[in-house]
Structures are given as C-alpha cells and as structure tokens.
C-alpha cells in the first residue's frame, strides 16, 4: 500500500515531468487589450499546465510546437512582425539541443511575446482566367482586415464560388503574399485556374445489397447532362440520408472526366438494419399508467418503402384515482399503421398512407375514431415543405350535449418553413407552419374550413449559446359552420404543456353550464367542461439560461385565449408563468417545467408540472 506518492507519478505517461508557465505580452502599438487573452487561449503550454509531459524531451517538443501555435495566432491577428520567445529554465528553446535536461520541479517555462503592429491589406490582385470575381465581395479590399485566417477564408470562398459555377477542377496556381514592414501592409496576389464547366455524367452506386441501386441513383436527383454543382452533391446525400435505410453515405464527383467529357458521380452507401422496434411506459398521479410500443421495417420492396405500427394504452387505473378532472370510464388507446414510399413524384417527394384507431377522454369530451389518410409530402427546398392529404374519418363523440356521430372527409394542406439549427434544442432560426383543412361532414351536411398559423423564433445572445431567447405565436380560425356543428376534436383548445403552462389541458376558453337542470337530458359528467372555440390566439416567451454546459434554467411566460367567435377576444387572455430546468443530452434536452396559472379557472390546480424530451417549443 502506498501512503505517499508524487504528483508526477500519478499519470499514464513515461517519465512524467511537471512544469509551470508564465506569459508576458508587451503592449501593442494600437492598444489592443484583448490580445493577451487570445494568446493564452492558443497556448497548449498554458491549457495543459496541469498535465505532465514525458520527460525533458517531451517538454522541449511541446514548447517548440507551442511557439508555432502562438506565431500562427499573431498572424491571425494580422501581426506579422510579432515575435514569440519561449524559455525553459531561462534558456531560449531555439538554442537547446534535443538531449537537454531540466532539473527544477516544476520546470519553469516563460513565454514572451512582442506583438508588433497590426497590418492592413494593401494591394489586392486576383486572377481567375477572365471570369468576373470581385475580391471586395469576399472582404478583400485595401485597408481591410489582413489576418491570415481572414485572407485564406476569403480565398476559399472565391474557390468555392468558382466550383459552384459548375467548375469542379478549380486550382490555385499562384499565391504571393508580401508583408511590407515599412508601411504595415499585406499585399495579396493569387491566381485561380477555374477550369471548364463540366456536366454531370452517370451515377455509380457502391455498397448497396438489398436496396435497388437504380432507385438510389434516381433518389440522388442528379441528372446526366446537367452542369456540375457541389450543392447538388450535398442535396443528393441529404435525400439519401432521409430514406432511413443507410448508416453511412458518401456522394462525391470523380477525380477526372469520362471519355465523353462528363463527370461521373460515385455514391458509396452502407445499409443499416431494416427492422426496428421499441417500447415505453408512463405513470401519472392523475392519468394512471400507460404503455406504448412500435415495430416497423424500412425496406419492404427494395426501394426504401417503410411500414410502422404504433400502439399505446393509457389511463390504466385512472378511474380509481380521486383527483381525475372529471368522471371517466376505462382506458384510452391508440394505434396506427403508416406506410411510406419515397420518390413517387420525384426524388423530393414521399407518399404517406395511414390507418388510425383512437379512444381518448380529455377534459372536454370522450371520443372514439377510425381514420384513413392518403397523401404526399414534397420538399420544395432545404427549408420548405408542403404536404397534402385526403382524410376520411368516422368518430363518435360524447360531451355535455350527449353523444353524436360524424363521418368526415377533409383535405388538410400544410406548408412548413424550418431553418432551425436543431429541432429538439434550437438556438437560432425560424419555424413557421400554415394549415388549411377544408372538411365536410357527410352525415351532418356540414362544410367548414379550419386554418391555423404557428410561428417560432430563436435568438442566441452568446457565442456559447448560454443565453437563448425563444418565442412562439399561434393563431387559428374555423370558418363555415356554427361552433356546435363542428366535431369537438376539430375545435380549438388551449392550456397545458404544449400551450399555456400552469393550466389544465384544454381548460382555457368558453365552458358548458356549471350545473345540469333536472330532467334536462344533458350529460352531467360534462358539466363545467370546455366547449372548444372557433378561434385561438396563444404564445410563449422563454429565456433559456445556461448555468453549466449541460444544465439550463428556463423562466417562461405563456398566454392564450379561445373564443366561440371567428375572431379571438384579446381582452380575455389567460396568463401562465413559471420556471423550468433542462438537462442537455445527445438525444435532446430532458425537460421539466413548473407552471402557475395567474388567473385560474374552476378546473385548474394551483400549479402544474410537465416533463418531456426536447424544449417546450
């Protein structure tokens, strides 16, 4: 047993050696006070000071590498006259031999930096074989920023701009960069050979076993004869990735043209397991227990056709709980069978057909439904999607007025714009969705149109995303029929974890009477329950504050109103406020929110607790 052990010995390196480091940065001629922090961030000697190196040779090697890193950091700051000197035990590392040894513990290391003046750009010359390229559009202009990273980034953008013009063989044939110490200017001269514009050729597939290679080529969307585009290659990979049948995908152009002058495209794929399944369980002190599961297959007929069966049972034991919102009977259940076939109307489309069965008992009604849908989803571009379905549904609904049956046909059309940087934990971007759903009740001879808008915006106020502001607004209106002629599930409701937190689900809006007249024939189980509405306006504001890299505290304010008129009554807002916590994981944030109703109704408790995966919106 070891009672005493040196710090140097308690590491997994050979001949461990500890060191201490100090850095001195001379004042800059232009008074830049942030440079010292930048250099400290760039220094591996400083960042790894608590990690022993492997002997004297290891320390010397690390110091020489660090000197290069610090010089590069000065160049990135456009300080091309800067000098970096590093001393170990007072000796300049440029004079030390590889077999030098150091005796002090820890070994003292000193870094001295003379930054020198900051350069600006002088003469700019860019040759592109006669093609019009303006270097000023990429930040290269006399008197401009001359940092090495800025200059090389601009050169890379010009290079990529030529490639995007259909020229896959762009090459840098000459580069001359001169730092003039007399005037503190950097002259930049570069020649880019654009090469010819080249058409795409055949698409070759490698690695496909069970997925049809011809279908893979079709789904890339790349057509022989069209001009080469790196964006088309990226879009092809994204399309193949969305199929869900590949674990890895590479799409790249050939290194040389074919005999006919075209440029072949090589697609390399690795197929994943096509079968999948999963299961889960839930429990609530108000809604009882629940179980759910799914099973599916991703490549039914060799062209990435998928089928998935989902089933869920909930409210197990809910009738035995004393604090249920209203009397309920039995369990809730739902199941669906969804079939998808990609590529029906081109590579950017997918056919979606489904069969659904559902029984639910929310606060406002009891409902049993049987539905079938058939439709197509089409990606307009990277951010925009449109979907159109034909839906038929039979449902039986019970509320305060009794039991009614509906046979409904509808054509829901949805447009979505989504450029968020992350679906489960967005920090930048916008989300907008518009729904128009014309419907007709065949057994009630009732036409109506449901419309709804949903907008969300996200803004990060720090580079580390430690402070993110998020906002959501929703608006909806139902035209063409009176409120009570529209099926309850098609009406608008708000309140609950997905809308106005702090309130019972569906609890905001107009209500049926709070008492039942004797002998009236109304269903007493639904006294004082929501009727739903013809219009909706709601929204949320959140501040997602990072306490650590993994933990967020989220204060929020939600608001909403539902009206039995075509236009929401903006004077009857319900407000909910609270605070939540997020634990950020690789599969999305784990969320818990506590909401308080600021104007509680008869169905609302003093607070509500919500949990889930992903942000609230």
C-alpha positions in Angstrom: 0.0 0.0 0.0 1.3 3.5 -0.9 0.8 6.2 1.6 2.7 8.8 -0.2 3.0 9.3 -4.0 4.4 12.2 -6.1 2.1 14.1 -8.3 4.4 13.3 -11.3 4.0 9.6 -10.8 0.2 9.5 -10.8 -0.2 9.8 -14.6 -0.2 7.5 -17.6 2.9 8.9 -19.3 6.5 7.7 -19.4 8.9 9.7 -17.2 6.3 12.3 -16.2 7.5 15.8 -15.8 5.5 18.8 -14.4 6.1 22.4 -15.4 4.8 25.9 -14.6 4.3 28.6 -17.2 4.1 32.4 -17.3 3.3 34.5 -20.3 4.3 38.2 -20.8 2.7 40.1 -23.7 4.1 43.6 -24.4 1.6 46.4 -25.0 0.5 46.7 -28.6 1.1 49.9 -30.6 -2.7 50.2 -31.2 -3.7 49.5 -27.6 -5.4 46.1 -28.1 -6.1 44.8 -24.6 -7.7 41.5 -25.8 -4.6 40.0 -27.5 -3.2 38.5 -24.3 -6.4 36.5 -23.7 -6.3 35.3 -27.3 -2.7 34.1 -27.0 -3.4 32.4 -23.7 -6.3 30.5 -25.4 -4.0 29.5 -28.2 -1.2 28.2 -26.0 -1.2 24.5 -25.3 1.5 25.0 -22.6 -1.0 27.1 -20.7 -4.1 25.0 -21.3 -2.2 21.8 -20.4 -0.2 23.2 -17.5 -1.7 20.6 -15.1 -0.8 17.7 -17.3 2.7 16.3 -17.0 4.8 15.8 -20.2 7.0 12.9 -21.0 10.5 13.9 -19.8 12.7 16.8 -20.8 12.4 16.0 -24.5 8.6 16.0 -24.2 8.6 19.5 -22.7 11.0 20.8 -25.3 8.9 19.4 -28.1 5.7 20.8 -26.6 7.4 24.3 -26.2 8.6 24.3 -29.9 5.1 23.3 -31.1 3.6 26.0 -28.8 5.8 28.7 -30.3 4.4 27.8 -33.8 0.8 28.0 -32.4 1.5 31.4 -30.9 3.1 32.8 -34.1 0.1 31.5 -36.1 -2.2 33.2 -33.6 -0.4 36.5 -34.1 -0.7 36.1 -37.9 -4.4 35.5 -37.5 -4.5 38.9 -35.7 -2.6 40.4 -38.7 0.6 41.0 -36.6 3.2 39.7 -39.0 6.1 41.4 -37.2 5.3 39.7 -33.9 8.0 37.7 -32.1 7.5 34.8 -29.7 10.3 33.6 -27.4 10.0 30.7 -25.0 12.5 30.0 -22.3 12.8 26.8 -20.2 14.8 27.3 -17.0 15.9 30.7 -18.5 17.3 29.1 -21.7 15.9 30.0 -25.1 14.4 26.9 -26.7 15.9 27.8 -30.1 19.4 27.2 -28.6 18.5 24.0 -26.7 19.7 20.6 -28.0 17.3 17.6 -28.1 19.2 15.9 -25.2 18.9 19.0 -22.9 17.7 18.1 -19.4 15.9 20.2 -16.8 16.4 19.8 -13.0 13.8 22.1 -11.4 10.4 20.7 -10.2 8.2 22.0 -11.6 10.2 23.2 -14.5 9.8 26.9 -15.1 8.7 28.0 -18.6 8.4 31.6 -19.7 6.7 32.9 -22.8 7.5 36.4 -24.0 5.5 38.0 -26.9 6.2 41.2 -28.7 3.1 41.6 -30.8 4.2 44.2 -33.2 1.9 46.5 -35.3 -1.4 45.3 -36.8 -1.3 45.1 -40.6 -4.0 46.1 -43.1 -4.5 44.9 -46.6 -2.6 46.8 -49.3 -2.6 45.8 -53.0 -5.1 43.1 -54.0 -4.8 41.1 -57.2 -7.0 38.1 -58.1 -6.7 36.4 -61.5 -9.4 33.9 -62.5 -8.8 33.4 -66.2 -11.0 36.3 -67.2 -14.0 35.3 -65.1 -15.6 38.2 -63.1 -14.7 37.8 -59.5 -14.7 40.8 -57.2 -12.4 40.2 -54.2 -14.1 43.0 -52.3 -17.3 40.9 -52.1 -15.3 38.4 -50.0 -13.8 41.0 -47.7 -10.5 41.6 -49.6 -10.1 45.3 -50.1 -7.3 47.9 -49.5 -7.3 49.0 -45.9 -9.3 46.0 -44.8 -8.7 43.2 -42.3 -5.4 41.4 -43.1 -5.4 38.5 -40.6 -4.2 35.2 -42.1 -7.4 33.4 -41.3 -9.5 36.2 -42.9 -7.4 36.2 -46.1 -7.4 32.4 -46.5 -11.1 32.2 -45.7 -11.8 34.7 -48.5 -9.7 32.8 -50.9 -11.6 29.6 -50.0 -14.9 31.4 -50.7 -13.7 32.5 -54.1 -12.5 29.0 -54.8 -16.0 27.6 -53.9 -17.8 30.3 -55.8 -16.0 29.1 -59.0 -16.9 25.4 -58.2 -20.5 26.4 -57.7 -20.3 27.8 -61.2 -20.0 24.3 -62.5 -16.2 24.1 -62.4 -15.1 21.0 -60.4 -11.4 21.4 -61.3 -10.6 24.8 -59.8 -7.0 25.1 -58.7 -4.8 27.7 -57.0 -1.8 28.1 -59.5 -0.1 31.0 -57.8 -0.1 32.7 -54.5 2.1 35.6 -53.5 1.6 37.3 -50.1 4.0 40.0 -49.1 4.1 41.7 -45.7 5.7 45.2 -46.1 7.1 46.2 -42.7 7.7 49.8 -43.8 4.0 50.6 -44.1 2.4 47.7 -42.1 0.6 46.4 -45.1 -0.1 43.0 -46.6 -0.2 42.7 -50.4 -2.1 39.7 -51.7 -1.7 38.2 -55.2 -3.4 35.0 -56.2 -4.2 33.2 -59.4 -7.1 30.7 -59.6 -7.4 28.5 -62.6 -11.2 27.9 -62.9 -11.1 25.1 -65.4 -14.0 24.3 -67.7 -17.7 24.0 -66.8 -18.4 20.3 -66.7 -21.7 18.3 -67.0 -22.6 15.5 -64.6 -22.3 12.0 -66.0 -23.6 8.7 -64.8 -24.2 7.9 -61.2 -22.4 4.8 -59.9 -23.5 3.0 -56.7 -21.3 1.0 -54.4 -22.2 -0.9 -51.2 -25.9 -1.5 -52.0 -27.1 -5.0 -51.2 -30.9 -5.1 -50.6 -31.7 -1.5 -51.7 -32.1 -1.2 -55.5 -29.0 0.6 -56.9 -31.2 2.1 -59.7 -33.5 3.6 -57.1 -30.6 5.0 -55.2 -29.3 6.7 -58.3 -32.8 8.1 -59.0 -33.1 9.4 -55.5 -29.9 11.4 -55.7 -31.8 13.7 -58.1 -28.6 14.1 -60.2 -29.2 14.0 -63.9 -26.6 13.3 -66.6 -26.0 16.4 -68.7 -26.8 19.0 -66.0 -24.0 21.3 -65.0 -21.9 20.1 -62.1 -22.8 21.7 -58.7 -21.4 20.9 -55.3 -24.7 21.9 -53.8 -26.4 19.2 -55.9 -24.0 16.6 -54.4 -24.8 17.8 -50.8 -28.6 17.7 -51.6 -28.2 14.2 -53.0 -26.6 13.0 -49.8 -29.4 14.7 -47.7 -32.1 12.9 -49.8 -30.5 9.5 -49.3 -30.0 10.1 -45.6 -33.7 10.9 -45.2 -34.6 7.4 -46.6 -33.5 5.9 -43.3 -32.0 2.8 -44.8 -28.3 3.7 -44.7 -25.9 4.0 -41.8 -23.3 5.9 -43.9 -23.4 7.8 -47.2 -20.7 9.4 -49.4 -21.6 11.3 -52.5 -18.6 12.7 -54.5 -17.6 13.6 -58.0 -15.0 11.5 -59.9 -11.4 12.7 -60.0 -11.4 13.0 -63.8 -13.9 13.4 -66.6 -15.1 10.4 -68.6 -14.3 10.0 -72.3 -17.4 11.9 -73.3 -16.4 14.9 -71.2 -19.0 14.3 -68.4 -18.1 13.9 -64.7 -19.3 10.7 -63.1 -20.7 10.7 -59.6 -19.8 8.0 -57.1 -22.2 7.1 -54.3 -21.0 4.8 -51.5 -23.5 3.5 -49.0 -23.6 1.2 -46.1 -27.0 -0.3 -45.3 -28.4 -0.4 -41.8 -30.7 -3.0 -40.2 -34.1 -2.6 -41.7 -36.2 -3.9 -38.9 -36.8 -1.8 -35.7 -38.9 -1.8 -32.6 -39.3 0.0 -29.3 -41.4 0.2 -26.2 -42.0 2.6 -23.3 -44.1 3.2 -20.2 -45.5 6.2 -18.3 -47.2 6.9 -15.0 -49.2 9.9 -13.7 -50.9 10.5 -10.4 -53.9 11.9 -12.3 -53.9 9.9 -15.5 -52.7 6.5 -14.3 -50.3 4.2 -16.1 -49.6 3.8 -19.7 -47.6 1.6 -22.1 -46.6 2.1 -25.7 -44.6 0.4 -28.4 -43.8 0.3 -32.1 -42.4 -2.1 -34.7 -41.5 -1.5 -38.3 -39.5 -2.3 -41.4 -37.6 0.2 -43.6 -37.1 -1.6 -46.9 -40.2 -3.5 -47.8 -39.8 -3.9 -51.5 -36.2 -2.9 -52.1 -36.9 0.8 -52.7 -36.8 2.2 -49.1 -40.6 1.6 -48.6 -41.3 1.6 -44.9 -44.2 0.4 -42.7 -44.6 1.2 -39.0 -47.2 0.0 -36.5 -47.6 2.0 -33.3 -49.9 1.2 -30.3 -50.4 2.8 -27.0 -52.7 2.2 -24.0 -53.0 4.9 -21.3 -55.1 5.9 -18.3 -54.7 2.4 -16.8 -56.1 2.7 -13.3 -57.2 6.3 -13.8 -60.8 5.7 -12.8 -59.6 4.6 -9.3 -57.9 7.9 -8.7 -59.8 10.6 -6.7 -58.2 13.6 -8.4 -59.2 13.0 -12.0 -60.5 16.2 -13.7 -64.0 14.6 -14.4 -65.6 11.1 -14.3 -64.0 8.8 -16.9 -64.5 5.1 -17.8 -62.0 2.6 -18.9 -58.7 3.0 -20.7 -57.6 5.2 -23.6 -55.9 3.6 -26.5 -54.5 4.5 -30.0 -52.9 2.6 -32.8 -51.7 3.5 -36.3 -50.3 1.7 -39.3 -48.2 4.1 -41.5 -46.8 3.2 -45.0 -44.3 5.5 -46.7 -43.0 5.2 -50.3 -40.3 7.8 -51.3 -39.9 9.1 -54.8 -43.5 8.9 -56.0 -43.4 12.4 -57.6 -39.7 12.9 -57.9 -36.8 12.4 -55.5 -38.0 15.2 -53.2 -41.4 13.5 -52.5 -42.8 10.7 -50.4 -46.2 9.1 -50.4 -47.7 8.6 -46.9 -50.7 6.4 -46.2 -52.1 5.5 -42.8 -54.9 3.8 -40.8 -55.6 5.0 -37.3 -57.8 4.0 -34.4 -58.1 6.1 -31.2 -60.1 6.3 -28.0 -59.4 9.3 -25.7 -61.0 11.1 -22.7 -59.6 14.6 -22.4 -61.3 17.2 -20.3 -63.7 18.4 -23.0 -65.1 15.2 -24.5 -64.9 11.4 -25.0 -64.0 10.3 -28.5 -63.7 7.1 -30.5 -62.4 7.5 -34.0 -61.4 5.4 -37.1 -59.5 7.2 -39.8 -57.6 6.6 -43.1 -55.3 9.1 -44.9 -53.5 9.2 -48.2 -51.2 12.0 -49.3 -47.9 13.3 -50.5 -45.2 15.3 -48.8 -42.9 17.4 -51.1 -39.7 19.2 -50.1 -39.6 22.5 -52.0 -36.1 23.1 -50.9 -33.9 22.6 -47.9 -36.2 24.6 -45.6 -39.6 24.4 -47.2 -42.1 21.5 -47.2 -45.6 21.2 -48.4 -48.0 18.3 -47.6 -51.4 17.5 -49.0 -53.7 14.6 -47.7 -57.1 13.2 -48.3 -58.5 12.0 -45.0 -61.7 10.1 -44.1 -62.8 9.7 -40.5 -65.6 8.2 -38.6 -65.9 9.3 -35.0 -68.3 9.1 -32.0 -68.0 12.0 -29.6 -69.7 12.5 -26.2 -69.9 15.8 -24.4 -72.4 17.8 -22.3 -74.9 17.7 -25.1 -74.8 13.9 -25.4 -73.5 11.5 -28.0 -73.0 12.4 -31.7 -71.5 10.6 -34.7 -69.6 12.2 -37.5 -68.5 10.9 -40.9 -66.0 13.5 -42.2 -63.9 13.9 -45.3 -61.1 16.5 -45.3 -58.2 17.7 -47.4 -55.6 19.1 -45.0 -52.8 21.1 -46.7 -49.8 22.1 -44.7 -46.9 24.4 -45.6 -43.8 24.4 -43.3 -40.7 26.6 -43.3 -38.0 25.4 -40.9 -34.4 26.7 -40.8 -33.8 26.0 -37.1 -30.3 24.8 -36.3 -31.6 21.9 -34.1 -35.1 20.5 -34.0 -35.0 19.4 -30.3 -32.9 22.2 -28.9 -32.9 25.2 -31.3 -30.7 28.2 -30.6 -31.1 30.1 -33.9 -33.6 30.3 -36.8 -37.3 30.3 -37.5 -40.1 27.8 -37.8 -43.4 28.6 -39.5 -46.3 26.4 -40.3 -49.6 27.2 -42.0 -52.6 24.7 -42.2 -55.7 24.9 -44.2 -58.1 22.0 -43.8 -61.4 22.1 -45.8 -63.8 19.5 -44.4 -67.3 18.1 -45.0 -69.5 16.2 -42.6 -71.4 13.8 -44.8 -73.9 12.6 -42.3 -74.5 16.2 -40.9 -74.2 18.1 -44.3 -71.8 20.5 -42.6 -68.9 22.1 -44.5 -66.2 24.0 -42.6 -62.6 25.1 -43.1 -60.0 25.1 -40.3 -57.0 27.4 -40.6 -54.1 27.7 -38.3 -50.7 29.5 -38.2 -47.8 28.6 -35.9 -44.6 30.8 -35.8 -41.5 30.4 -33.6 -38.2 32.3 -33.4 -35.0 31.7 -31.6 -32.1 34.1 -30.9 -28.8 33.2 -29.2 -27.2 36.2 -27.4 -23.9 34.5 -26.8 -21.4 32.5 -28.8 -21.6 29.6 -26.4 -25.4 29.6 -26.6 -25.6 30.2 -22.8 -28.5 32.6 -23.3 -31.2 31.9 -25.8 -34.4 33.8 -26.2 -37.3 31.9 -27.7 -40.8 33.0 -28.7 -43.9 31.4 -30.1 -47.2 32.7 -31.5 -50.2 30.7 -32.7 -53.4 31.9 -34.4 -56.4 29.9 -35.8 -59.9 30.3 -37.1 -62.6 27.9 -38.3 -65.0 29.2 -41.0 -68.2 27.9 -42.5 -70.2 26.4 -39.6 -71.5 27.2 -36.1 -69.4 26.0 -33.2 -71.7 23.1 -32.0 -71.9 21.8 -35.6 -68.2 21.2 -35.7 -66.8 18.0 -34.2 -65.3 18.7 -30.8 -61.8 17.4 -31.7 -61.6 19.9 -34.6 -62.3 22.9 -32.4 -59.6 25.0 -30.8 -58.4 24.5 -27.2 -55.5 25.8 -25.2 -54.0 25.2 -21.8 -51.4 22.5 -20.9 -47.8 21.7 -21.5 -47.9 22.4 -25.2 -49.6 25.8 -25.0 -50.3 27.8 -21.8 -48.5 26.1 -18.9 -50.0 26.2 -15.5 -53.5 25.4 -16.7 -55.2 22.1 -17.0 -55.2 20.6 -20.6 -58.0 22.2 -22.7 -59.1 24.3 -19.8 -58.9 27.8 -21.3 -61.9 29.1 -23.2 -65.7 29.0 -23.1 -67.5 26.4 -20.9 -70.7 24.5 -20.9 -73.0 25.3 -17.9 -71.7 24.6 -14.5 -75.0 22.8 -13.4 -77.5 20.5 -15.1 -81.2 21.3 -14.9 -83.2 18.4 -13.6 -84.6 16.2 -16.3 -82.8 18.2 -19.0 -81.2 15.1 -20.7 -77.7 16.7 -20.7 -74.7 14.6 -19.7 -73.9 15.5 -16.1 -70.4 14.1 -16.4 -69.5 17.1 -18.6 -70.9 19.9 -16.5 -68.5 22.8 -16.4 -66.2 21.5 -19.2 -64.8 23.4 -22.2 -66.9 23.7 -25.4 -63.8 24.5 -27.5 -63.8 27.5 -29.8 -63.8 28.8 -33.4 -60.7 30.9 -32.9 -57.4 30.8 -31.0 -54.5 33.1 -30.1 -51.7 31.9 -27.9 -48.0 32.2 -27.4 -45.0 31.8 -25.2 -41.7 33.7 -24.3 -38.8 31.8 -22.8 -35.2 32.7 -21.7 -33.0 29.6 -21.8 -30.2 30.4 -19.5 -27.2 28.0 -19.3 -25.9 27.5 -15.8 -23.4 24.9 -16.9 -22.7 23.2 -20.3 -25.4 20.7 -19.5 -28.0 22.5 -17.3 -30.4 25.3 -18.2 -32.8 27.3 -16.1 -35.8 28.5 -18.1 -38.2 31.2 -16.9 -41.2 31.5 -19.1 -44.4 33.4 -19.6 -47.3 31.8 -21.6 -50.6 33.4 -22.7 -53.6 32.4 -24.7 -57.3 32.8 -25.4 -60.0 30.7 -27.1 -63.3 32.3 -28.3 -66.5 30.9 -29.7 -66.4 33.8 -32.3 -64.5 33.9 -35.5 -62.0 36.4 -34.0 -60.3 35.8 -30.7 -61.3 38.0 -27.8 -57.9 39.6 -27.0 -59.2 41.0 -23.7 -59.7 37.6 -22.1 -56.1 36.4 -22.1 -55.1 33.8 -19.6 -51.5 34.1 -18.4 -49.3 31.4 -17.1 -45.8 31.8 -15.7 -43.2 29.6 -14.2 -39.7 28.2 -14.4 -38.2 25.0 -15.8 -35.0 23.1 -15.9 -33.3 21.4 -18.8 -30.6 18.7 -18.8 -28.9 18.7 -22.2 -28.1 15.2 -23.6 -27.1 13.9 -27.0 -30.6 13.0 -27.9 -32.2 16.2 -26.8 -32.9 18.2 -23.6 -34.7 16.4 -20.7 -37.3 19.0 -19.7 -39.3 19.6 -16.5 -41.4 22.7 -16.1 -43.5 24.1 -13.2 -46.3 26.4 -14.3 -48.6 28.6 -12.2 -51.9 29.8 -13.6 -52.1 33.6 -12.9 -55.9 33.6 -13.5 -57.0 30.0 -12.6 -60.4 28.6 -13.7 -62.6 26.1 -12.0 -60.6 23.1 -13.4 -57.1 24.5 -12.6 -54.9 23.5 -9.7 -52.5 25.9 -8.1 -49.7 24.6 -10.2 -48.9 22.1 -12.9 -45.7 20.0 -13.5 -44.7 19.0 -17.1 -41.9 16.7 -18.2 -40.6 15.5 -21.5 -37.8 15.3 -24.0 -37.0 18.4 -26.1 -37.7 22.0 -25.5 -41.3 23.1 -24.9 -41.3 24.5 -28.4 
